Amino acid sequence: MSNEAIGADRFLALVAAAQDRDIGLTSIQAGLLVAAELGIASDSRSFARMLGIGHALVLRDLSGLAERGDMLEIVKRDPRTMRVHYKLAVL
């Protein structure tokens, strides 16, 4: 197995574990949290590119997650690119 495949498997396992802990999370929301925790993506566009999914889908789920207010907070928004920077909420 390649390192990339092992990394992807680990990422997906962590996403599944996050969803097991909170059944209200979508796969994208859980992925956003895991990516922030691992330091592999801290903005919406990078996350969308990393997973090969639409930026609009990421923005929708990021917005829903930020509205909860207990797991993630928005750090900065770029109105030109629609990129949203985020970080894990401090508990």
N, C-alpha and C positions, 0 to 999 in steps of 0.2 A: 504494500500500500504506500502511496505517496504521502508526503507530509501534508499536502493540500487536502487530500482525502481524509486523513486523520484529523486535521483541523476542522474540516466541515462536519465530520461525524461528532466531534466534541461539541461544536457549536450547536448542532441540532439536538444533541442530548441535553445540553443546558437549556435550550429553548423549551424542550418538552418538560424538563423539571420545573421550570418557571411556571408553565401552564398548569402543572400538577398542583403547585402551591397556591395558585390563584386561577380558578377556572374561568374568571371573567376576562382574562387576557386573550387577545387574538394572537395568532402566530407571529404577526408582524410586531405587535406590542412586546411580546416576550423577547423577540429578536432584538428590538431596540434596547431593551434593558440589558440583555446579555452582552450586546456589542459595547454598550457604555461601560459595563462592569469589566470587560476584558480589555478595554481601551482600543478596540479595533474600528470603531466609528463613533463620532460624537456630533455628526450633523446628518440631516435627512438625506441630502443628495449622495453623500458617500455611502450611506447605508443602502440606499436604493441601487446604486451601481454595484456595490459589493454582492448583492443578492440577485441582481438582474431583474428587479421589479420596478414598476412605475413609481416615479417620485410622488405623484398625486396620492397613490395608495399609502405611501409612507407618511405623507403629511396628514392624511385623515386619521390614521391610527396614532400618530404622534400627538396630534391635537387631543384626541380622546384620552390618551394616557396622561397628558399634562393637566387636563381638566380634573382628573382624579386628585391631583395635588400631593399624593403621598409617595410616589415612586420616582418621579422624574420632573425636572424643571427646565423651562426654556431659558437659555442663556442669552441668545441673540437671534434676531431675524434679519435676513437680507431681502428687502422688498424687490430688488431687481431680479435676483435669481430664485427667489422663494425658498432659499436654503434656510433651514432652522437648525441652530446649534443647541444642543441639550446636554444635560448631565444628570447623574443620579441625584435624587433628592437626599439631603442630609437629614437623617432621622434623629 
